Amino acid sequence: MKTENISSFFEHIFHKLNPSDLLHGEHRLAVADRVEHLLKETGLTRQQFGERIRTELHSVRDFLSGTRDMTLETLTEICSLLHISLGDLVIEHA
């Protein structure tokens, strides 16, 4: 009986998920991964990165873990710091 309740609970949750919500999460993680990769390339620590884009370290951690959205202003700061365009930031690189 409990298994049926758990199964129906998850089925109920799954049906409430919006495909665009899932895609949004995937994009957020992709941008976070790209920023993390660029930080490694430039040798910047998260602390240095946060200072240069005028963002608290806890927010940087949230951005890079994919649990917090980056605003357009934050993305612009990142691009300026890394000397790349917004397009270069969000385009998937192999």
C-alpha beads as a LAMMPS data file, in Angstrom:
LAMMPS data file: protein, C-alpha beads

94 atoms
93 bonds

1 atom types
1 bond types

-500.0 500.0 xlo xhi
-500.0 500.0 ylo yhi
-500.0 500.0 zlo zhi

Masses

1 110.0

Atoms # bond

1 1 1 0.000 0.000 0.000
2 1 1 2.776 2.427 0.880
3 1 1 4.518 1.763 -2.435
4 1 1 1.330 2.690 -4.286
5 1 1 1.092 5.949 -2.340
6 1 1 4.708 6.850 -3.063
7 1 1 4.298 5.926 -6.713
8 1 1 1.155 8.025 -7.105
9 1 1 2.842 10.911 -5.265
10 1 1 5.782 10.921 -7.702
11 1 1 3.434 10.527 -10.647
12 1 1 1.473 13.546 -9.421
13 1 1 4.671 15.622 -9.089
14 1 1 5.961 14.506 -12.495
15 1 1 2.756 15.622 -14.222
16 1 1 3.087 19.074 -12.660
17 1 1 6.581 19.561 -14.086
18 1 1 6.762 21.909 -17.008
19 1 1 9.271 20.971 -19.737
20 1 1 10.453 24.580 -19.899
21 1 1 11.295 24.431 -16.174
22 1 1 13.505 21.433 -16.814
23 1 1 15.172 23.163 -19.753
24 1 1 15.729 26.283 -17.662
25 1 1 17.583 24.200 -15.084
26 1 1 19.701 22.559 -17.761
27 1 1 20.637 25.947 -19.213
28 1 1 21.465 27.340 -15.787
29 1 1 23.822 24.410 -15.168
30 1 1 25.377 24.712 -18.628
31 1 1 26.214 28.394 -18.085
32 1 1 27.545 27.624 -14.599
33 1 1 29.772 24.869 -16.021
34 1 1 31.022 27.221 -18.725
35 1 1 31.876 29.941 -16.189
36 1 1 33.623 27.378 -13.965
37 1 1 35.663 26.194 -16.963
38 1 1 36.639 29.767 -17.842
39 1 1 37.682 30.444 -14.249
40 1 1 40.009 27.452 -14.365
41 1 1 41.449 28.676 -17.666
42 1 1 42.128 32.139 -16.260
43 1 1 43.337 30.902 -12.884
44 1 1 40.805 32.959 -10.942
45 1 1 39.519 31.613 -7.640
46 1 1 35.851 31.926 -6.787
47 1 1 36.772 34.576 -4.236
48 1 1 38.693 36.644 -6.800
49 1 1 35.928 36.157 -9.327
50 1 1 33.281 37.368 -6.863
51 1 1 35.313 40.425 -5.950
52 1 1 35.816 41.376 -9.582
53 1 1 32.149 41.053 -10.490
54 1 1 31.131 42.679 -7.194
55 1 1 29.221 39.665 -5.933
56 1 1 29.317 38.005 -2.522
57 1 1 31.049 34.622 -2.346
58 1 1 27.858 32.823 -1.279
59 1 1 26.116 34.132 -4.410
60 1 1 29.035 33.001 -6.582
61 1 1 28.742 29.533 -5.051
62 1 1 24.999 29.505 -5.767
63 1 1 25.570 30.626 -9.372
64 1 1 28.231 28.015 -9.997
65 1 1 26.258 25.214 -8.373
66 1 1 23.307 26.024 -10.621
67 1 1 20.948 26.762 -7.735
68 1 1 20.604 30.475 -8.475
69 1 1 19.879 32.339 -11.684
70 1 1 22.384 34.869 -12.929
71 1 1 20.906 38.217 -13.879
72 1 1 21.709 39.862 -17.162
73 1 1 23.796 42.355 -15.194
74 1 1 25.819 39.530 -13.630
75 1 1 26.290 37.832 -16.996
76 1 1 27.462 41.157 -18.460
77 1 1 29.964 41.589 -15.606
78 1 1 31.256 38.063 -16.189
79 1 1 31.664 38.645 -19.912
80 1 1 33.465 41.926 -19.313
81 1 1 35.817 40.321 -16.800
82 1 1 36.611 37.389 -19.080
83 1 1 36.756 39.514 -22.258
84 1 1 34.151 37.449 -24.054
85 1 1 30.747 38.145 -25.555
86 1 1 27.515 36.925 -24.034
87 1 1 27.204 34.625 -27.048
88 1 1 30.597 33.080 -26.302
89 1 1 29.492 32.499 -22.732
90 1 1 26.304 30.643 -23.586
91 1 1 27.369 28.742 -26.704
92 1 1 28.243 25.141 -25.982
93 1 1 31.872 24.356 -26.648
94 1 1 33.148 20.871 -27.324

Bonds

1 1 1 2
2 1 2 3
3 1 3 4
4 1 4 5
5 1 5 6
6 1 6 7
7 1 7 8
8 1 8 9
9 1 9 10
10 1 10 11
11 1 11 12
12 1 12 13
13 1 13 14
14 1 14 15
15 1 15 16
16 1 16 17
17 1 17 18
18 1 18 19
19 1 19 20
20 1 20 21
21 1 21 22
22 1 22 23
23 1 23 24
24 1 24 25
25 1 25 26
26 1 26 27
27 1 27 28
28 1 28 29
29 1 29 30
30 1 30 31
31 1 31 32
32 1 32 33
33 1 33 34
34 1 34 35
35 1 35 36
36 1 36 37
37 1 37 38
38 1 38 39
39 1 39 40
40 1 40 41
41 1 41 42
42 1 42 43
43 1 43 44
44 1 44 45
45 1 45 46
46 1 46 47
47 1 47 48
48 1 48 49
49 1 49 50
50 1 50 51
51 1 51 52
52 1 52 53
53 1 53 54
54 1 54 55
55 1 55 56
56 1 56 57
57 1 57 58
58 1 58 59
59 1 59 60
60 1 60 61
61 1 61 62
62 1 62 63
63 1 63 64
64 1 64 65
65 1 65 66
66 1 66 67
67 1 67 68
68 1 68 69
69 1 69 70
70 1 70 71
71 1 71 72
72 1 72 73
73 1 73 74
74 1 74 75
75 1 75 76
76 1 76 77
77 1 77 78
78 1 78 79
79 1 79 80
80 1 80 81
81 1 81 82
82 1 82 83
83 1 83 84
84 1 84 85
85 1 85 86
86 1 86 87
87 1 87 88
88 1 88 89
89 1 89 90
90 1 90 91
91 1 91 92
92 1 92 93
93 1 93 94
